[in-house]
Amino acid sequence: MNRRAIVGLVTFIILEGAVITLQILDRRPQTVTFFFTGDTRGLLVPCGCSSVPSGGLARRTTMLEKFRHEPDKGEIIPVEIAHGFADRGPGRKLLNQEMARYFRREHYLVGVGSYDLLLGEQTLQQYMGDTPLYLAGGKGLPAMKTIQVGGWRLGPFSGGGETVHLVFLSQTAPGGVTLADPVEAFKSLEKIHPKAAYVVTGQLSPRSLQRLVKDYPNILAAVALWETDVTTIPQKGRNTWMVYLGDKGRRFATLSISREDGKWNVWPETAYLGPQIKSAPSVAKEVEAVLKKVEAVNKKALARTVTPAVAGEAFMGASYCEKCHAQAHKIWSMSHHADATKILAIDHQQDNPACLKCHATGLGVPGGYPNSKVDLSGVQCEACHGQGEGHPGKKKMIVPQISRESCGVCHDRRDSPKFDAEGFWQAIRHS
């Protein structure tokens, strides 16, 4: 083969290689959209709210698919902020296995909060398999995910465009595992990349978020959870957009980010996963199958709590009290206490002892819920005043003090963070 032929062959190979390279070159979108959800706590279906039942994996799937087909949204990156897993109840393993399957299937980035860590880091990772979990602050998990906006990528190589660091920060919540100060955790990361652009997310109190926004103008946006705090519309402080999603996975936020003319553009939006969103049929079917298994596990656990009543200390039920306390019974019957057990059925948790200890009367007490002779569903008179056998007559009933301490057995900081004893008492006042 002469020299000209060799040169021609080499040129052909180079050109062919260049064509193949261009074909497989991954051009990164000019816009990236984060899809934030959080505080799901293993709630696979919409919450039990009487007004607007919201949330659920099937509705979430519908919205994800919608955004994935909108060209202006660019690459869609689903993010679970924190508290995606159930840490209580006999069926939590089944719920968490389903949550993990969903996260993996939808390519979620999953943050960890202090309630998740009640399960243990090793257990969480077993659920997620090879898919990483994220948390800044010394728990041995990766602190952030770097997202490329624009440019190109070919295997391990990339070029052009800009990068955004998505940092997962969480702090100690009431009743959760103790975590490091999230502001200090961010400070350590920012020292390594002082000129980078950041989006922070996690379980963050308003005070912690205020400190971050004040000291770090390179934070483009913060999407956080804290108790029941909700930002109805995104708020902007200095250069940072801020959103609070609220609790129980009822809402989602989208955060679209692009880079143009040397400046970052950020568009945040929030919305309910409400009844107006159709459920994805395949996911709804899968969820129902899992929840049937959870119900079976809960029923077995509930049966183990039943013990016979002690003579002279039996529960009599609210209908027994009504005979002498008709007005008090009427007030009770119109309160949320009366249907506290009923609303658990929406989440398929009506037999979950972890819920029924506060959503029924006398669970775990001899003769208490579930009692085959007396209906003790809901938070009835005897939940606060004690067993009624022998009253009226020789036995006097307990008159509890209305306070955060006495009511806080159920209305604690975790499950009822906005509880005010005197204010709530006015809604059910019956003495």
C-alpha positions as CSV (number, residue, x, y, z in Angstrom):
1,M,0.0,0.0,0.0
2,N,1.5,3.3,-1.1
3,R,1.8,6.4,1.2
4,R,-1.2,8.2,-0.4
5,A,-3.4,5.2,0.3
6,I,-2.3,5.0,3.9
7,V,-2.9,8.7,4.5
8,G,-6.3,8.4,2.9
9,L,-7.2,5.4,5.1
10,V,-6.0,7.2,8.3
11,T,-8.0,10.3,7.3
12,F,-11.1,8.1,6.7
13,I,-10.7,6.4,10.1
14,I,-10.2,9.8,11.9
15,L,-13.3,11.3,10.2
16,E,-15.4,8.2,10.8
17,G,-14.3,8.3,14.5
18,A,-15.2,12.0,14.7
19,V,-18.7,11.2,13.3
20,I,-19.2,8.4,15.8
21,T,-18.0,10.7,18.6
22,L,-20.4,13.4,17.6
23,Q,-23.2,10.9,17.5
24,I,-22.6,9.6,21.0
25,L,-21.6,13.0,22.4
26,D,-24.0,13.9,25.2
27,R,-24.9,17.6,24.8
28,R,-26.0,18.9,28.1
29,P,-29.3,20.9,28.2
30,Q,-29.1,24.6,28.7
31,T,-31.7,24.3,31.5
32,V,-31.9,22.0,34.4
33,T,-35.1,21.6,36.4
34,F,-35.1,20.1,39.9
35,F,-38.4,18.4,41.0
36,F,-38.5,18.6,44.8
37,T,-40.7,16.5,47.1
38,G,-40.2,15.6,50.7
39,D,-41.4,14.4,54.1
40,T,-43.1,11.5,52.4
41,R,-42.5,9.3,55.4
42,G,-43.6,6.2,53.5
43,L,-47.0,7.7,52.7
44,L,-47.6,6.0,49.4
45,V,-51.1,7.5,48.9
46,P,-52.6,11.0,49.4
47,C,-52.8,12.3,53.0
48,G,-56.0,12.0,55.0
49,C,-56.8,15.7,54.9
50,S,-60.6,16.3,54.9
51,S,-60.3,19.4,52.7
52,V,-57.8,18.7,49.9
53,P,-56.2,15.2,50.2
54,S,-52.8,15.7,48.5
55,G,-49.7,13.7,47.8
56,G,-49.2,10.1,46.7
57,L,-46.7,8.4,44.5
58,A,-49.2,7.9,41.6
59,R,-49.9,11.7,41.3
60,R,-46.2,12.4,41.7
61,T,-45.4,10.1,38.7
62,T,-48.0,12.0,36.6
63,M,-46.3,15.3,37.2
64,L,-42.8,13.9,36.6
65,E,-43.9,12.5,33.2
66,K,-45.6,15.8,32.3
67,F,-42.4,17.8,33.0
68,R,-40.2,15.3,31.2
69,H,-42.1,16.1,28.0
70,E,-41.8,19.8,28.3
71,P,-38.8,21.0,26.3
72,D,-38.3,24.2,28.1
73,K,-37.8,22.3,31.4
74,G,-34.6,20.7,30.1
75,E,-33.2,17.8,32.2
76,I,-35.6,16.8,35.0
77,I,-33.8,15.8,38.3
78,P,-36.2,14.5,41.0
79,V,-35.0,15.2,44.6
80,E,-36.5,13.9,47.8
81,I,-35.4,16.5,50.3
82,A,-35.5,14.4,53.5
83,H,-37.7,12.1,55.5
84,G,-38.8,9.9,52.6
85,F,-38.9,6.8,54.8
86,A,-41.3,5.6,57.5
87,D,-39.6,5.1,60.8
88,R,-42.6,3.8,62.8
89,G,-45.2,1.1,62.6
90,P,-45.1,-2.7,62.0
91,G,-45.3,-2.4,58.2
92,R,-42.5,0.2,57.8
93,K,-40.2,-2.3,56.1
94,L,-42.8,-3.0,53.3
95,L,-43.4,0.8,52.9
96,N,-39.8,1.6,52.8
97,Q,-39.0,-1.1,50.2
98,E,-41.6,0.4,48.0
99,M,-40.3,3.9,48.5
100,A,-36.8,2.8,47.6
101,R,-38.0,1.0,44.5
102,Y,-39.8,4.2,43.5
103,F,-36.8,6.4,44.1
104,R,-34.5,4.1,42.1
105,R,-37.0,3.8,39.2
106,E,-37.5,7.5,38.9
107,H,-33.8,8.3,39.4
108,Y,-34.2,10.3,42.5
109,L,-31.5,12.0,44.5
110,V,-32.5,11.2,48.1
111,G,-31.5,13.3,51.1
112,V,-31.5,12.0,54.6
113,G,-33.0,13.7,57.7
114,S,-32.9,13.0,61.4
115,Y,-36.1,10.9,61.3
116,D,-34.7,8.7,58.5
117,L,-31.6,8.1,60.6
118,L,-33.8,6.6,63.4
119,L,-33.8,3.5,61.1
120,G,-30.0,3.5,61.0
121,E,-27.8,4.4,58.0
122,Q,-27.1,0.7,57.2
123,T,-30.8,-0.1,57.0
124,L,-31.4,2.9,54.8
125,Q,-28.6,1.9,52.4
126,Q,-29.9,-1.7,52.3
127,Y,-33.3,-0.3,51.0
128,M,-31.5,1.8,48.3
129,G,-28.9,-0.7,47.2
130,D,-26.3,1.0,45.0
131,T,-28.2,4.3,44.8
132,P,-26.5,6.8,47.1
133,L,-28.1,8.7,49.9
134,Y,-27.0,12.3,50.6
135,L,-26.3,14.3,53.8
136,A,-23.7,16.9,54.6
137,G,-22.2,17.0,58.0
138,G,-20.1,14.0,58.9
139,K,-22.5,10.9,58.7
140,G,-20.3,9.3,56.1
141,L,-22.6,10.1,53.2
142,P,-21.9,12.2,50.2
143,A,-22.7,15.8,50.9
144,M,-23.7,17.1,47.4
145,K,-24.3,16.3,43.8
146,T,-22.7,18.4,41.0
147,I,-25.0,19.2,38.1
148,Q,-23.7,20.3,34.7
149,V,-25.8,23.0,32.9
150,G,-25.0,23.3,29.2
151,G,-21.7,22.1,27.6
152,W,-21.1,18.5,26.6
153,R,-20.2,15.1,28.2
154,L,-18.5,12.0,26.8
155,G,-18.1,9.2,29.2
156,P,-16.0,10.5,32.1
157,F,-15.1,13.7,30.2
158,S,-17.0,16.9,30.0
159,G,-16.5,20.5,28.9
160,G,-18.2,23.8,28.5
161,G,-21.3,24.9,30.4
162,E,-21.4,25.6,34.1
163,T,-22.0,23.6,37.3
164,V,-24.4,23.9,40.2
165,H,-23.7,22.1,43.5
166,L,-26.9,20.6,45.1
167,V,-26.1,20.4,48.8
168,F,-28.1,18.3,51.2
169,L,-28.2,19.9,54.6
170,S,-30.3,18.7,57.6
171,Q,-30.4,19.5,61.3
172,T,-31.9,17.9,64.4
173,A,-35.7,17.7,64.5
174,P,-37.7,17.0,67.6
175,G,-37.4,13.4,68.4
176,G,-34.9,12.7,65.7
177,V,-31.2,11.7,65.6
178,T,-28.8,14.5,66.6
179,L,-27.1,16.1,63.6
180,A,-24.3,18.6,63.1
181,D,-25.0,22.3,62.6
182,P,-26.0,22.6,58.9
183,V,-24.5,26.1,58.5
184,E,-21.1,24.8,59.7
185,A,-21.4,21.9,57.3
186,F,-22.1,24.2,54.4
187,K,-19.3,26.5,55.4
188,S,-16.8,23.6,55.1
189,L,-18.0,22.8,51.6
190,E,-18.1,26.4,50.5
191,K,-14.4,26.8,51.5
192,I,-13.5,24.2,48.9
193,H,-15.5,25.7,46.1
194,P,-15.9,29.4,47.1
195,K,-16.9,30.6,43.6
196,A,-19.4,27.9,42.9
197,A,-23.1,28.3,42.5
198,Y,-25.2,26.4,45.1
199,V,-28.7,25.1,45.6
200,V,-29.3,23.9,49.2
201,T,-32.0,21.5,50.3
202,G,-32.9,19.6,53.5
203,Q,-34.5,19.7,56.8
204,L,-33.7,23.3,57.8
205,S,-35.3,25.6,60.3
206,P,-36.1,29.2,59.2
207,R,-33.3,30.5,61.5
208,S,-30.7,28.2,59.9
209,L,-31.9,29.2,56.4
210,Q,-31.7,32.9,57.3
211,R,-28.1,32.5,58.4
212,L,-27.2,30.7,55.1
213,V,-28.9,33.4,52.9
214,K,-27.3,36.2,54.9
215,D,-23.7,34.9,54.7
216,Y,-23.6,33.1,51.3
217,P,-24.9,35.1,48.3
218,N,-23.8,32.3,45.9
219,I,-26.7,30.2,47.1
220,L,-29.1,30.5,44.2
221,A,-32.1,28.8,45.9
222,A,-33.1,26.8,49.0
223,V,-35.9,24.3,49.1
224,A,-36.5,23.0,52.6
225,L,-38.7,21.2,55.1
226,W,-39.3,22.2,58.7
227,E,-42.3,20.9,60.7
228,T,-45.5,22.1,58.9
229,D,-43.9,25.4,57.5
230,V,-45.2,26.1,54.0
231,T,-44.2,28.9,51.6
232,T,-47.4,29.3,49.5
233,I,-45.4,31.1,46.8
234,P,-41.5,31.2,46.6
235,Q,-39.9,34.1,48.5
236,K,-36.7,35.9,47.6
237,G,-34.2,37.1,50.2
238,R,-31.2,39.0,48.7
239,N,-30.1,36.8,45.9
240,T,-31.7,33.5,47.1
241,W,-35.1,32.1,46.3
242,M,-36.6,30.2,49.3
243,V,-39.3,27.6,49.4
244,Y,-40.8,25.6,52.3
245,L,-42.7,22.5,51.2
246,G,-44.7,21.6,54.3
247,D,-45.3,18.1,55.5
248,K,-46.4,14.6,54.4
249,G,-45.4,14.8,50.8
250,R,-48.4,16.9,49.9
251,R,-46.6,19.4,47.7
252,F,-43.9,19.7,45.1
253,A,-41.6,22.4,43.9
254,T,-39.8,22.9,40.6
255,L,-36.7,24.9,40.3
256,S,-35.5,25.6,36.7
257,I,-31.9,26.9,36.4
258,S,-30.1,28.2,33.3
259,R,-27.1,30.2,32.5
260,E,-27.2,33.1,30.0
261,D,-24.9,36.0,29.3
262,G,-22.8,35.1,32.4
263,K,-25.8,35.2,34.8
264,W,-27.9,32.5,36.5
265,N,-31.6,32.5,35.8
266,V,-33.8,30.8,38.5
267,W,-37.5,30.1,38.2
268,P,-39.1,28.4,41.3
269,E,-42.7,27.2,41.4
270,T,-44.8,25.3,44.0
271,A,-48.0,23.4,43.8
272,Y,-50.2,20.8,45.6
273,L,-50.3,17.2,44.4
274,G,-54.0,17.6,44.7
275,P,-57.1,15.8,43.4
276,Q,-56.9,17.7,40.1
277,I,-53.8,15.5,39.2
278,K,-54.7,12.1,37.7
279,S,-52.9,9.1,39.3
280,A,-50.7,7.1,37.1
281,P,-52.6,3.7,36.9
282,S,-49.6,1.4,37.0
283,V,-48.2,3.1,40.1
284,A,-51.6,3.2,41.9
285,K,-52.0,-0.5,41.3
286,E,-48.5,-1.3,42.6
287,V,-49.1,0.9,45.7
288,E,-52.5,-0.8,46.5
289,A,-50.8,-4.2,46.4
290,V,-48.2,-3.1,48.9
291,L,-50.7,-1.5,51.2
292,K,-52.8,-4.7,51.4
293,K,-49.6,-6.5,52.7
294,V,-49.1,-3.6,55.2
295,E,-52.6,-4.0,56.4
296,A,-52.1,-7.7,57.1
297,V,-49.0,-7.0,59.1
298,N,-50.7,-4.2,61.1
299,K,-53.7,-6.4,62.0
300,K,-51.4,-9.1,63.4
301,A,-49.5,-6.5,65.5
302,L,-52.8,-4.9,66.7
303,A,-54.1,-8.3,67.8
304,R,-51.1,-8.7,70.1
305,T,-52.0,-5.5,72.0
306,V,-55.4,-6.9,73.2
307,T,-55.7,-7.8,76.9
308,P,-58.9,-8.4,79.0
309,A,-60.3,-5.6,81.2
310,V,-59.5,-5.5,84.9
311,A,-62.6,-5.8,87.1
312,G,-63.9,-2.4,88.1
313,E,-61.7,-0.6,85.5
314,A,-63.5,-1.4,82.3
315,F,-64.0,1.1,79.5
316,M,-67.6,2.0,78.9
317,G,-67.5,4.0,75.7
318,A,-68.7,7.5,74.7
319,S,-72.3,6.5,74.3
320,Y,-72.4,5.5,78.0
321,C,-71.1,9.0,79.0
322,E,-73.8,10.7,76.7
323,K,-76.6,9.7,79.1
324,C,-75.5,12.3,81.6
325,H,-73.3,14.5,79.5
326,A,-75.3,15.1,76.4
327,Q,-73.9,18.5,75.6
328,A,-70.3,17.5,76.1
329,H,-70.9,14.4,73.9
330,K,-72.4,16.6,71.2
331,I,-69.3,18.9,71.2
332,W,-67.0,15.8,71.1
333,S,-68.9,14.2,68.2
334,M,-68.3,17.2,66.0
335,S,-64.5,17.4,66.8
336,H,-61.6,15.7,65.0
337,H,-61.1,13.6,68.2
338,A,-64.3,11.7,67.2
339,D,-63.1,10.5,63.8
340,A,-59.4,10.1,64.7
341,T,-59.5,6.4,64.0
342,K,-61.6,6.7,60.8
343,I,-59.2,9.0,59.1
344,L,-56.4,6.5,59.4
345,A,-58.1,4.3,56.8
346,I,-57.3,6.7,54.0
347,D,-53.6,5.8,54.5
348,H,-54.5,2.1,55.1
349,Q,-53.2,2.6,58.7
350,Q,-56.4,1.9,60.6
351,D,-54.8,-1.1,62.3
352,N,-51.4,0.4,62.9
353,P,-50.6,0.4,66.7
354,A,-48.1,3.1,66.2
355,C,-50.9,5.4,65.0
356,L,-53.7,4.0,67.2
357,K,-52.0,4.9,70.4
358,C,-53.1,8.4,69.8
359,H,-56.0,7.8,67.3
360,A,-58.0,5.5,69.5
361,T,-59.0,5.1,73.2
362,G,-57.0,2.8,75.5
363,L,-54.7,1.0,73.1
364,G,-52.5,-1.3,75.1
365,V,-54.5,-0.8,78.3
366,P,-56.5,-3.8,79.6
367,G,-59.9,-3.6,78.0
368,G,-58.9,-0.8,75.7
369,Y,-59.1,-0.5,71.9
370,P,-59.8,-2.7,70.0
371,N,-62.6,-3.9,72.4
372,S,-65.0,-6.4,71.1
373,K,-67.7,-5.3,73.5
374,V,-67.4,-1.5,73.4
375,D,-66.6,0.9,70.5
376,L,-63.5,2.8,71.5
377,S,-62.6,4.2,68.1
378,G,-61.5,7.8,68.1
379,V,-60.2,9.8,71.0
380,Q,-63.2,9.4,73.4
381,C,-64.0,10.7,76.9
382,E,-62.1,8.0,78.6
383,A,-58.9,8.7,76.7
384,C,-58.5,11.8,79.0
385,H,-60.8,11.0,81.9
386,G,-59.9,7.4,82.5
387,Q,-62.0,4.2,82.5
388,G,-65.7,4.9,83.3
389,E,-66.8,1.7,85.1
390,G,-68.3,2.6,88.4
391,H,-69.2,6.2,87.5
392,P,-71.5,7.8,88.4
393,G,-71.6,6.5,91.9
394,K,-68.5,5.8,94.0
395,K,-65.9,6.5,91.3
396,K,-64.8,10.0,90.4
397,M,-63.4,10.7,87.0
398,I,-60.0,12.3,86.3
399,V,-60.1,16.0,85.4
400,P,-56.8,16.5,83.5
401,Q,-55.1,19.9,83.5
402,I,-55.1,21.6,80.0
403,S,-51.4,22.0,79.3
404,R,-48.7,21.2,76.8
405,E,-47.5,18.5,79.2
406,S,-50.8,16.7,79.7
407,C,-51.9,16.9,76.1
408,G,-48.4,16.5,74.7
409,V,-48.4,12.7,75.1
410,C,-50.0,12.8,71.6
411,H,-49.7,16.5,70.6
412,D,-45.9,16.4,70.7
413,R,-43.5,18.6,68.8
414,R,-43.0,16.0,66.0
415,D,-46.6,15.2,65.2
416,S,-48.3,18.4,66.3
417,P,-45.6,21.1,66.1
418,K,-48.1,24.1,66.1
419,F,-50.0,22.8,69.1
420,D,-51.2,25.4,71.6
421,A,-53.0,23.8,74.6
422,E,-55.2,26.7,75.5
423,G,-56.0,27.6,71.9
424,F,-56.9,24.0,71.0
425,W,-59.0,23.7,74.2
426,Q,-61.2,26.5,73.1
427,A,-62.2,24.4,70.0
428,I,-63.4,21.4,72.1
429,R,-64.3,23.2,75.4
430,H,-67.1,21.2,77.1
431,S,-66.8,21.8,80.8
